[in-house]
Amino acid sequence: MNTVSAQQAWSHEQVEQLRGLWQRYDAQLIVAVLAIMGIGLVMVASASISIATRELGDPLYYFWRQSVYVAIGLALMLAATRIPLQAWRSLGPVLLGIGAVMLMLVFIPGLGREVNGSLRWLSFGPFNLQPSEPMKLFMVLYLAGYLVRRGELVRSTVGGFIRPMSMLAVIGVMLLFEPDYGATVVLFTTALGMLFLGGVPFWSFVGWALFVVVSMGVVVMAAPYRVERLLTFLNPWADPFGSGFQLTQALIAIGSGEWFGVGLGSSVQKLFYLPEAHTDFLFAVLAEELGMLGVLVVILLFTFVVWRAIAIGSRAEAAGHAYGAHLAYGVGLLIGVQAFVNIGVNMGILPTKGLTLPLMSYGGSSLVVNAFALGLVMRVDHELRRRA
């Protein structure tokens, strides 16, 4: 009898704890994030089996490593929900400086690691860190604090807008020297979106947005390989076995999936036809194996996550929590822009860039940083609930 009573009491206590978590945090956002991570883990296992077997002799090599990254990401996401936002507000400039130093370290022989012609990684034994990933979050944290400290200047003077854009330009130049054009585009797009939501005068925003677009166009035209990518994107079938190979294989994969896919694990394009199947082009493999149904589920999940982040930011702004509002807006834009670009590249509506699908593609830097960023959004929501 005592045992039964103890079990009932324990069950009641667990239910109350779960109810408390539901009330203290945005449970819908947590479920959506976990669903994206879970689907990503399954798809990484499926997409990487062939290449892992051939190159490493272990069909689940990338799956096990991705599982470790997911565990680390979840731990950091949980940690982010426990740290008061005020701490990040004061650390924004420091973190931005650390991010800039990390970007410079990749150019030091022995520290920087070159992959596919790009110096984007810092090597730490069996693990690699891509500094551009934390740099994106550091910029969001810095801009959120800047918009609180200098909000009036941003809304009323040109100088208040130029100062963060100048810093962003320096960081963009460092990224382009790696080169990492995709990260530069995401960084500028997210920053411009945050400044616009922060109250930058419309015509100043339009002028600087045009300036950024023209500058990015000049950068593209200055590098022959980027011009080739642009021309390939416009007509990949003109050279399907050369410069257009990657995109044509992705389009074949997506088209083969039709409505319900060929079945999980049954992709043909991942069998050494589609390069980077478990990283940049994971979405194409997902479309082939799970069809339009799987595509819609993933797009809806990302849309929901971005919407929740923007909604939390809107609530924070209405409650007078300016830093939390700008932070939630920034993370929502960061996740949304990266997902949009990756999916657009896979579907052939954007030029090819080396950007992963957030929380899904193989790679520790992107997954861990994005999980931590979403933990910060959950912290914003938590502080709003505590105020209420």
C-alpha positions in Angstrom: 0.0 0.0 0.0 2.8 2.4 0.9 4.6 1.5 -2.3 1.4 2.4 -4.4 1.0 5.6 -2.5 4.6 6.6 -3.1 4.2 5.8 -6.8 1.1 7.9 -7.0 2.8 10.8 -5.1 5.8 10.6 -7.4 3.6 10.6 -10.5 1.7 13.6 -9.2 4.9 15.4 -8.5 6.2 14.7 -12.1 2.9 16.0 -13.6 3.2 19.2 -11.5 6.8 19.7 -12.7 5.8 19.2 -16.3 2.9 21.6 -15.8 5.3 24.1 -14.3 7.7 23.9 -17.2 4.8 24.4 -19.6 3.8 27.5 -17.7 7.3 28.9 -17.3 8.5 28.4 -20.9 7.1 28.4 -24.4 6.4 24.7 -24.7 5.2 25.0 -28.3 8.5 26.5 -29.4 10.4 23.8 -27.5 8.4 21.0 -29.2 9.0 22.5 -32.6 12.7 22.9 -32.1 12.9 19.3 -30.8 11.0 18.1 -33.9 13.3 19.8 -36.3 16.4 18.4 -34.5 14.8 14.9 -34.5 14.0 15.0 -38.2 17.5 16.4 -38.9 19.2 13.6 -36.9 17.2 10.9 -38.8 18.0 12.5 -42.2 21.7 12.9 -41.4 21.8 9.2 -40.7 20.0 8.4 -43.9 21.9 10.8 -46.1 25.4 10.0 -44.9 25.3 6.2 -44.8 26.9 5.7 -48.2 29.7 8.2 -47.8 30.4 7.1 -44.2 30.6 3.5 -45.2 33.0 4.2 -48.1 35.3 6.7 -46.5 35.2 5.7 -42.8 34.0 2.1 -42.7 31.2 3.0 -40.2 27.7 3.7 -41.8 26.6 5.6 -38.7 29.7 7.7 -38.2 28.1 11.0 -39.0 24.9 10.0 -37.1 26.9 9.4 -33.8 28.8 12.7 -34.2 25.6 14.6 -34.9 24.0 13.0 -31.9 26.8 14.4 -29.7 26.2 17.8 -31.3 22.5 17.6 -30.6 23.2 16.7 -26.9 25.6 19.6 -26.6 23.1 21.9 -28.3 20.3 20.9 -26.0 22.5 21.3 -22.9 23.4 24.8 -24.0 19.8 25.7 -24.9 18.8 24.7 -21.4 21.7 26.7 -19.9 20.6 29.8 -22.0 17.1 29.6 -20.4 18.6 29.9 -17.0 20.9 32.9 -17.5 19.3 36.4 -17.0 19.3 38.4 -20.2 20.9 41.4 -18.4 24.2 39.4 -18.5 24.2 39.1 -22.3 23.3 42.8 -22.6 26.5 43.9 -20.9 28.6 41.3 -22.7 27.5 42.2 -26.2 30.6 44.4 -27.2 33.0 41.9 -25.6 31.5 39.0 -27.5 31.7 40.9 -30.7 35.4 41.5 -30.1 36.0 37.8 -29.3 34.1 36.9 -32.5 36.4 39.2 -34.6 39.5 37.7 -33.0 38.2 34.2 -33.9 37.7 35.2 -37.5 41.3 36.5 -37.7 42.7 33.3 -36.1 41.6 31.2 -39.2 44.3 32.9 -41.2 47.1 31.8 -38.8 48.9 28.7 -40.2 48.3 25.7 -37.9 45.1 27.1 -36.5 43.0 27.7 -39.5 41.8 24.7 -41.5 41.1 24.8 -45.2 38.3 22.8 -46.7 37.3 22.9 -50.3 39.4 26.0 -50.9 38.0 28.0 -48.0 39.6 28.9 -44.7 36.5 28.8 -42.5 37.4 26.5 -39.6 39.6 26.4 -36.5 40.9 22.9 -35.8 40.7 21.5 -32.2 41.8 17.9 -32.6 38.9 15.8 -33.8 36.5 18.8 -33.7 36.4 21.9 -35.8 34.8 25.3 -35.0 33.5 27.6 -37.7 33.9 31.1 -36.2 31.3 32.6 -38.6 28.6 30.7 -36.8 29.1 32.2 -33.3 29.9 35.5 -35.0 26.3 35.7 -36.3 24.9 35.3 -32.8 27.4 37.7 -31.3 26.3 40.3 -33.8 22.7 39.8 -32.8 23.6 40.2 -29.1 25.6 43.3 -29.8 22.9 44.9 -32.0 20.2 44.1 -29.5 22.1 46.0 -26.8 23.1 48.8 -29.2 19.4 49.4 -30.1 18.6 49.8 -26.4 21.6 52.1 -25.7 21.4 54.2 -28.8 17.8 53.6 -29.9 17.0 57.3 -30.1 20.1 58.0 -32.2 19.3 55.1 -34.6 15.7 56.5 -35.0 16.7 60.1 -35.5 20.2 60.4 -36.9 22.2 58.9 -39.8 25.2 58.4 -37.5 23.3 56.1 -35.2 22.7 53.8 -38.2 26.2 54.2 -39.8 28.1 53.1 -36.6 26.9 49.5 -36.5 26.9 49.2 -40.3 30.6 50.2 -40.3 31.4 47.5 -37.8 29.4 45.1 -39.8 31.3 46.1 -42.9 34.7 45.2 -41.2 33.4 41.8 -40.2 32.0 41.3 -43.7 35.4 41.9 -45.2 37.0 39.3 -42.9 34.3 36.8 -43.9 34.8 37.5 -47.6 38.6 36.9 -47.2 37.9 33.3 -46.0 35.9 33.4 -48.3 32.4 32.9 -46.9 29.9 34.8 -49.0 26.9 33.0 -47.6 27.6 34.0 -44.0 28.2 37.6 -45.1 24.8 37.7 -46.8 23.0 36.2 -43.7 24.9 38.6 -41.4 24.0 41.8 -43.4 20.4 40.7 -43.9 19.8 39.9 -40.2 21.4 43.1 -39.1 19.4 45.3 -41.6 16.2 43.6 -40.4 17.0 44.2 -36.8 17.8 47.9 -37.5 14.6 48.3 -39.5 12.6 46.8 -36.6 14.5 49.0 -34.3 13.0 52.1 -35.9 15.5 53.2 -38.6 13.9 55.9 -40.8 12.5 54.2 -43.9 14.4 56.1 -46.6 17.7 55.7 -44.7 17.0 52.0 -44.5 16.2 51.7 -48.2 19.4 53.7 -49.1 21.6 51.5 -47.0 19.9 48.3 -48.2 20.5 49.3 -51.8 24.1 50.1 -50.9 24.6 46.6 -49.4 22.9 45.0 -52.4 25.2 46.9 -54.9 28.2 46.1 -52.7 27.4 42.4 -52.7 26.9 42.5 -56.4 30.3 44.0 -56.9 31.8 41.3 -54.7 30.1 38.7 -56.8 31.4 40.2 -60.1 34.9 40.5 -58.7 35.3 36.7 -58.3 35.0 34.6 -61.4 33.9 31.5 -59.5 30.9 33.5 -58.0 30.0 34.7 -61.5 30.1 31.1 -62.7 27.8 30.1 -59.8 25.3 32.8 -60.7 25.2 31.8 -64.3 24.9 28.1 -63.3 22.0 29.0 -61.0 20.2 30.7 -63.9 20.5 27.6 -66.1 22.1 24.6 -64.4 21.1 22.3 -67.3 23.5 24.1 -69.6 26.4 22.2 -67.9 24.8 19.3 -66.0 28.0 17.4 -65.6 30.2 20.4 -64.8 29.4 23.5 -62.9 25.7 22.7 -62.8 26.2 19.1 -61.4 25.3 19.8 -57.8 22.2 21.8 -58.5 20.9 19.4 -61.2 21.3 16.4 -58.9 19.5 18.3 -56.1 16.6 19.1 -58.5 16.5 15.4 -59.6 16.3 14.4 -56.0 13.5 16.8 -55.2 11.5 15.9 -58.4 11.9 12.1 -57.7 10.2 12.5 -54.3 6.9 13.5 -55.7 4.1 13.6 -53.1 5.1 11.0 -50.5 8.7 10.2 -51.4 10.5 7.1 -52.3 10.8 6.0 -48.6 13.2 6.7 -45.8 16.6 5.5 -46.6 15.8 4.8 -50.3 17.3 7.9 -51.9 19.2 7.3 -55.1 20.9 10.7 -55.3 22.7 10.3 -52.0 24.6 7.3 -53.5 27.6 9.5 -54.6 25.5 11.5 -57.1 24.7 14.5 -54.8 27.7 16.2 -53.2 27.4 17.4 -49.6 24.2 15.3 -49.2 24.3 15.3 -45.4 25.3 19.0 -45.1 24.3 21.7 -47.5 21.9 19.5 -49.6 20.2 17.6 -46.8 16.9 19.1 -47.7 17.1 17.6 -51.2 17.6 14.1 -49.8 14.7 14.8 -47.4 12.5 15.8 -50.4 13.4 12.7 -52.3 12.8 10.3 -49.4 9.8 12.0 -47.7 8.3 13.8 -50.7 6.2 17.0 -50.7 4.6 15.9 -47.4 8.0 15.9 -45.7 9.0 19.2 -47.3 5.8 20.9 -46.1 6.3 19.6 -42.6 9.8 21.0 -42.4 8.9 24.3 -43.9 5.9 24.7 -41.5 8.1 23.8 -38.5 10.7 26.5 -39.5 7.9 29.0 -40.2 6.4 28.3 -36.8 9.8 28.7 -35.0 10.4 32.0 -36.7 6.8 33.2 -36.0 7.1 32.3 -32.3 10.4 34.2 -32.0 8.9 37.3 -33.7 5.7 36.9 -31.5 7.8 36.7 -28.4 9.7 39.8 -29.5 6.5 41.7 -30.1 5.2 40.8 -26.6 8.5 41.9 -25.1 8.3 45.2 -26.9 4.8 45.8 -25.7 5.9 45.0 -22.2 8.7 47.5 -22.3 11.4 44.8 -22.4 13.4 46.4 -25.3 16.5 44.2 -25.1 14.5 41.0 -25.1 12.4 42.3 -28.0 15.4 43.1 -30.2 17.1 39.8 -29.2 14.1 37.7 -30.1 13.6 39.6 -33.4 17.3 39.0 -34.3 17.3 35.3 -33.5 14.1 34.8 -35.5 15.6 36.7 -38.5 18.8 34.7 -38.2 17.1 31.3 -38.2 14.6 32.4 -40.9 17.1 33.8 -43.3 19.4 30.8 -43.0 16.6 28.3 -43.6 15.2 30.3 -46.5 18.6 30.5 -48.2 19.4 26.8 -47.7 16.0 25.7 -48.9 16.1 28.2 -51.8 19.5 26.9 -52.9 18.3 23.3 -52.8 15.2 24.1 -54.9 17.2 26.2 -57.4 15.7 29.5 -56.7 18.9 31.0 -55.2 22.6 30.7 -56.2 24.6 28.0 -54.5 26.1 29.0 -51.2 27.8 27.0 -48.4 25.0 27.4 -45.8 23.6 24.6 -43.8 20.0 24.1 -42.8 19.7 25.3 -39.2 19.3 22.5 -36.6 19.2 19.8 -39.2 22.3 19.7 -41.4 25.4 17.8 -40.2 27.8 20.1 -38.4 28.4 21.0 -34.8 29.1 24.8 -35.0 25.8 25.7 -36.7 23.6 23.3 -34.7 25.1 24.3 -31.3 25.0 28.0 -31.9 21.4 28.0 -33.3 20.2 25.8 -30.4 21.8 28.2 -27.9 20.3 31.2 -29.7 16.8 29.7 -29.5 17.4 29.1 -25.8 17.9 32.8 -25.5 14.5 33.4 -27.1 13.0 31.0 -24.6 14.6 33.0 -21.8 13.0 36.2 -23.2 9.6 34.4 -23.0 10.4 33.1 -19.5 11.2 36.6 -18.2 8.0 37.9 -19.7 6.0 35.2 -18.0 7.7 36.0 -14.7 6.8 39.7 -15.1 3.2 38.7 -15.7 
